Structure formats: C-alpha cells, structure tokens
Amino acid sequence: MIDMKHARFRLCLAAALLASVPLAAMGQGYPLKPITFVSSFAPGPGPDLYLRPLMGKLSQQLGQPIIMETRAGAGGAIAWQYVTRAAPDGYTLSMTTNSTLIQKYVEPDVGFDSLEQFAHITRLTLNGSVLVVPASSALMRLEDIIAAAKASPGKLNYGSGGSGTPSHLASASLQAIAGFDAVHIPYKSTEVVQALVRGDLQFSFQVVSFVGPLIRAGKLRALAVTSGTRMHQFPGVPTLNELLKNNLLVQESWLGLAFPARTPAALVQRMNAETLKALNDPMVQKGAENSGNNLVPTRTPEEYVAFIRRENEKYRDVVRLSGLGPR
C-alpha cells in the first residue's frame, strides 16, 4: 500500500514539474530530424519560385533538411487531405491558400476543414488576380465583356484551373454581379494561359505569376484586377471594385504555412519566428518578385488565424452568390 502511494506521489510530482516548464522551451530542441514540406504546386513558375528558397533558408536556420514533396491535383485537395492525416509533431509542414476555404463550400465532402484541421503559422503572400484577354481580342475593357456576353448569352467562354478554384470563382461572381452569362471551360492549371494566348478562350482570371510576363510581352491584355487596390505591377489597370462598386469582387489569393491541427503551440510559434526571419533572405525575396508574388506576412499565428476567419466568411458569401455550392 505504501509503495502504491509513493508511486502515485512520484507521478504527480513529475506531472507538476512538466507543467512548470515554459511552453516555449518545448520548441527549443526542435527539430531533431528532417521535416517534410508537402506542396500542392508542381515545380515551375509560380509559388515554387519562392517556396524552394524559403525552405532552403528554413533548413539552414533549423539545422535539419526540409524535404519538398509534391502532391499536386484536385485544386490542392490531395495535398491537404494528406497533411490533415499526418502526425501533429511538427515534422509535416505544408501550406494553405484561399482555395482551402473555397473548396469546403463548393464541395462539402472535400475531406478537410481549413479552420479546424490545420495549425496555421503565418501568411506569406497576398495577391490579386488579373482579368486577361488575348492581345488579338476586340474586348478592350471590362464593359466590352459584359456588353458582348449580354448581347449573345452563352457565346463567350472563360477558362480556369478547375471547378471551384479561385479563378473560376472570380469569373462566376463577376457574372452574378454584372448579370451576364458565359461558359466555363475547366483546364489543367498550366494549360489555361496557353489556351488564352491561342485565342481558344475569351477571358480568364489568372495570378500575376502566370500572366505577368505575357502581358508585358504583348501576348495578353489586362482589363481589371481583383485586389483591393491597384497592383504596383499594373498601376493603369483598374480594380473590379472600382468599376462595379461591390466589395465581394475583392478576391485576393494568399498562401501561408501550416502544420496539421493539434501540433503543439510551441512548435507553431517557433516556425512562425523562423519563417519571418527567413523571409528577409534576398533569395527568398527575389523568388517572390520573379514569381509576381507580394510577400505580406502576418506577424503572429493568431493574426493569421483572424485573417483566415474573415476570409472564410467572405468566401462563404461569394460561393453562395456565384451558385457554385451544392444544389
């Protein structure tokens, strides 16, 4: 009986000592082995141009390799489903984007919930997309698209990287607000821009990293942007909100880092601090610039989560307006 009491006392004492250790100290020995970064983007132009140097810099700071693993497809759902099932131990790192929120409303059975199944670390980038037409198109302004579509309903077509993607949502919500009808043609994300250049599509919303060089080369024409303010890359191009006076047309693509849910807060805080430090690296900044992305980090995980909650409410309304959710 005495031995059992002593055993319980030792267990209670150990628990009390563990509870007295500051939470931040739990992250000091981390990481002890390589980290896997799961990306939903295939190597090439776009986020990969800054994510690779960022992971390289983080690896250098943390003293462990960061292995980049690509799980592209289904608008990012394949990667996100995988990450939500990973152990919450700080050794599976990934990203979330505005697509992570949108897909839940477009496809409720998509298999993940961005707010509940990720431990968010920090936002990295924040960018509007660009409404583009082929350079040979007679459509010179947003008003021309609206007028042509209203004159011949269902004649104009537009492309996106798939149903429910931000590109699709931007076009669908524009149609709902401006009151016109056009045909959606889904492509693999890497094929949309080439279809535009060939003239197979009349218009599309695309991120700057994909269409910026082609706009500057005179192969595509920019008519409007979805950002809250005009883009520094194209200061002469108006925002949709300027033209149509509707805040739901402000739809900015963003990307941030995340662990699986229930990852200890100390590890989330540690990765947040290391990421903010790594974003100052010239190679990371050059990669973001070359990809047409604006680095706009949030300073704390809490700030990032608050931002995501606001975006979640907005995209719920945008999907409902666009009629893309379940019937």
C-alpha positions in Angstrom: 0.0 0.0 0.0 2.9 2.4 0.9 4.6 1.6 -2.4 1.4 2.5 -4.4 1.2 5.8 -2.5 4.8 6.6 -3.3 4.3 5.7 -6.9 1.3 8.0 -7.2 3.3 10.7 -5.5 6.2 10.4 -7.9 3.8 10.5 -10.9 2.1 13.7 -9.6 5.4 15.3 -8.9 6.6 14.5 -12.4 3.5 16.0 -13.9 3.8 19.1 -11.8 7.4 19.6 -12.9 6.5 19.1 -16.5 3.7 21.7 -16.2 6.1 24.2 -14.7 8.3 24.1 -17.8 7.6 27.1 -20.0 5.7 26.2 -23.2 8.3 28.0 -25.4 11.0 25.7 -24.0 9.4 22.7 -25.6 10.3 24.1 -29.0 13.9 24.7 -28.3 15.2 21.2 -29.1 13.1 21.1 -32.3 13.7 19.8 -34.9 15.6 16.6 -34.2 15.1 15.0 -37.7 14.2 16.1 -41.3 10.9 18.0 -41.9 8.7 17.1 -44.9 7.2 20.1 -46.7 4.1 18.9 -48.7 3.4 21.2 -51.7 0.2 21.3 -53.8 2.2 23.1 -56.6 4.2 21.3 -59.2 7.8 22.6 -59.8 7.9 25.5 -62.1 6.7 29.1 -62.4 4.5 30.4 -59.5 4.8 29.8 -55.8 7.6 27.2 -56.3 10.0 30.1 -57.2 9.9 31.4 -53.6 8.9 28.3 -51.7 12.1 26.5 -52.6 14.5 29.2 -51.4 12.3 29.7 -48.4 12.5 26.0 -47.4 16.3 26.1 -48.1 16.7 29.1 -45.7 14.5 27.5 -43.1 16.5 24.3 -43.3 19.7 26.3 -42.8 18.3 28.1 -39.8 16.8 25.0 -38.2 19.8 22.7 -38.8 17.8 19.9 -40.4 16.9 19.1 -44.1 13.4 20.1 -45.3 12.3 17.6 -48.0 9.9 19.1 -50.5 7.2 16.6 -51.6 4.8 17.4 -54.3 1.2 16.2 -54.1 -0.5 18.2 -56.9 -4.0 17.7 -58.1 -7.7 18.3 -57.3 -7.1 22.0 -56.8 -4.8 21.3 -53.8 -7.2 18.8 -52.1 -4.8 15.8 -52.5 -2.0 17.6 -50.5 -4.4 19.0 -47.9 -6.1 15.7 -47.2 -2.7 14.1 -46.8 -1.5 16.7 -44.4 -4.6 16.6 -42.2 -3.9 12.9 -41.6 -0.2 13.4 -40.7 1.1 13.2 -37.1 0.9 16.7 -35.3 4.5 16.6 -34.3 6.0 19.4 -36.3 7.6 17.2 -39.0 4.9 17.6 -41.7 4.8 21.2 -42.9 2.5 22.5 -45.7 0.6 25.5 -46.9 -3.0 26.6 -47.0 -4.4 29.1 -49.5 -7.8 30.7 -50.2 -8.6 27.6 -52.2 -8.5 25.7 -48.9 -11.5 27.7 -47.8 -13.3 27.8 -51.1 -13.3 24.1 -51.7 -15.2 23.4 -48.4 -18.1 25.5 -49.7 -18.0 24.2 -53.2 -17.6 20.5 -52.2 -18.6 20.0 -48.6 -17.3 16.4 -48.6 -13.8 17.5 -49.8 -12.3 15.9 -46.7 -10.7 18.8 -44.8 -11.7 22.0 -43.0 -9.1 24.7 -43.1 -10.1 26.3 -39.8 -10.3 23.0 -37.8 -7.7 20.7 -39.3 -4.6 23.0 -39.6 -2.4 24.7 -37.1 -1.7 27.9 -39.0 1.7 29.5 -38.8 1.9 32.7 -40.9 0.6 34.1 -44.1 3.4 34.5 -46.7 1.8 36.2 -49.8 -1.3 38.2 -50.7 -2.1 39.0 -54.3 -5.0 39.9 -56.6 -5.5 38.1 -59.9 -5.8 39.7 -63.3 -8.7 39.6 -65.8 -6.9 38.9 -69.1 -8.0 38.5 -72.7 -5.9 37.6 -75.8 -4.0 40.5 -77.2 -5.8 40.0 -80.5 -9.2 40.3 -78.8 -11.6 43.1 -79.7 -12.6 43.2 -76.0 -10.7 46.3 -74.7 -12.5 46.9 -71.4 -14.5 45.1 -68.8 -17.6 46.8 -70.1 -16.9 45.2 -73.5 -17.0 41.7 -72.0 -20.3 42.5 -70.2 -21.9 44.0 -73.3 -20.8 41.2 -75.6 -22.0 38.5 -73.1 -25.4 40.2 -72.6 -25.8 40.6 -76.4 -25.1 36.9 -77.0 -25.7 34.9 -73.8 -23.6 31.7 -73.6 -21.4 32.7 -76.5 -18.3 33.9 -74.6 -16.2 31.3 -72.7 -13.7 31.6 -70.0 -11.2 29.2 -68.5 -9.9 28.2 -65.1 -7.8 25.6 -63.4 -10.9 23.7 -62.4 -14.3 23.9 -60.8 -14.2 25.8 -57.5 -10.8 27.3 -58.0 -10.2 31.0 -57.2 -10.0 31.7 -61.0 -13.4 30.0 -61.5 -15.0 31.8 -58.5 -13.8 35.2 -59.7 -15.5 34.7 -63.1 -18.6 33.2 -61.7 -19.1 36.0 -59.1 -18.4 38.6 -61.8 -21.2 37.1 -63.9 -23.6 37.1 -61.0 -22.9 40.7 -60.0 -22.7 42.1 -63.6 -25.7 40.0 -64.8 -24.3 38.2 -67.8 -23.9 34.6 -68.9 -20.6 32.9 -70.2 -19.5 29.3 -70.5 -16.9 27.9 -68.0 -14.2 25.6 -69.5 -12.0 23.9 -66.9 -8.4 23.1 -67.8 -5.4 21.8 -66.0 -4.0 24.9 -64.3 -0.9 25.0 -66.5 -2.9 24.9 -69.8 -5.3 27.8 -69.3 -2.8 30.5 -70.2 -1.7 28.9 -73.4 -5.3 28.4 -74.4 -5.8 32.2 -73.9 -2.7 33.0 -76.0 -4.0 30.8 -78.8 -7.4 32.5 -78.6 -9.3 29.4 -77.6 -10.7 31.3 -74.6 -12.2 34.8 -74.5 -11.1 35.7 -70.9 -9.8 34.3 -67.6 -8.7 35.5 -64.2 -5.1 34.5 -63.5 -2.4 35.2 -61.0 0.4 37.6 -61.9 3.0 34.9 -61.8 1.3 33.1 -64.7 0.3 36.0 -66.9 2.5 38.9 -65.9 5.3 38.1 -68.4 2.8 37.5 -71.2 1.1 40.9 -70.5 4.4 42.6 -70.7 5.3 40.7 -73.9 2.1 41.9 -75.5 0.5 38.5 -75.8 -2.3 39.1 -73.3 -4.2 42.3 -72.3 -5.1 43.1 -68.7 -8.6 44.6 -68.2 -9.0 44.6 -64.4 -7.7 43.2 -61.2 -9.3 41.6 -58.1 -7.1 43.2 -55.5 -8.4 45.8 -53.0 -6.1 48.4 -54.6 -4.4 48.7 -57.9 -1.4 46.4 -58.4 2.0 48.0 -58.5 2.9 45.8 -61.5 0.0 47.3 -63.5 -0.9 50.7 -62.0 -3.0 51.6 -65.0 -5.4 48.7 -64.7 -8.5 49.4 -62.5 -9.8 47.1 -59.8 -13.1 45.3 -60.3 -14.4 47.1 -57.2 -13.6 50.5 -58.8 -15.6 49.5 -61.8 -18.6 47.7 -60.3 -18.7 49.0 -56.7 -19.0 45.7 -55.0 -16.7 44.5 -52.2 -17.3 40.8 -52.9 -15.3 41.3 -56.1 -12.2 41.9 -54.0 -10.8 38.4 -54.1 -7.1 38.1 -53.3 -5.1 34.9 -53.5 -3.0 34.2 -50.4 -0.7 31.4 -49.3 0.6 30.6 -45.8 2.3 27.9 -43.9 0.6 25.4 -41.7 1.1 22.2 -39.6 -1.6 19.6 -39.0 -4.1 20.5 -36.3 -3.1 19.8 -32.7 0.6 20.5 -33.4 2.0 21.9 -30.1 1.7 25.7 -29.9 5.4 26.0 -29.0 6.3 24.4 -32.4 3.9 26.7 -34.2 5.5 29.7 -32.5 9.0 28.5 -33.3 8.2 28.0 -37.0 6.5 31.4 -37.1 9.6 33.1 -35.8 11.9 31.2 -38.1 9.7 31.9 -41.1 9.6 35.7 -40.5 13.4 35.7 -40.2 13.8 33.6 -43.4 11.6 36.0 -45.4 14.3 38.6 -45.1 16.6 36.5 -47.2 17.5 38.2 -50.5 17.0 34.9 -52.5 13.5 34.4 -51.0 12.6 38.0 -51.8 13.9 37.7 -55.3 12.0 34.4 -55.9 8.8 36.2 -54.8 9.5 39.1 -57.1 10.3 36.8 -60.0 7.0 34.9 -59.5 4.9 38.1 -59.3 4.0 37.5 -55.6 3.9 40.1 -52.9 5.3 39.0 -49.5 2.8 40.2 -46.9 3.4 38.1 -43.8 1.3 38.2 -40.7 3.4 38.7 -37.6 1.8 36.0 -35.3 -0.2 32.8 -35.8 -3.1 34.5 -34.0 -3.1 37.3 -36.6 -3.1 34.8 -39.4 -6.0 32.8 -38.0 -8.0 36.0 -37.5 -7.4 36.9 -41.2 -8.4 33.4 -42.3 -11.7 33.6 -40.3 -12.5 36.9 -42.1 -11.7 35.3 -45.5 -13.8 32.3 -44.6 -16.9 34.5 -44.0 -16.3 36.4 -47.3 -15.9 33.3 -49.4 -19.0 31.7 -47.9 -20.9 34.6 -49.3 -19.1 34.7 -52.6 -19.7 31.0 -53.3 -23.4 31.4 -52.3 -23.7 34.4 -54.7 -21.9 32.6 -57.5 -24.1 29.5 -57.2 -21.2 27.1 -57.1 -22.1 25.3 -54.0 -24.3 22.2 -53.7 -27.7 22.5 -55.2 
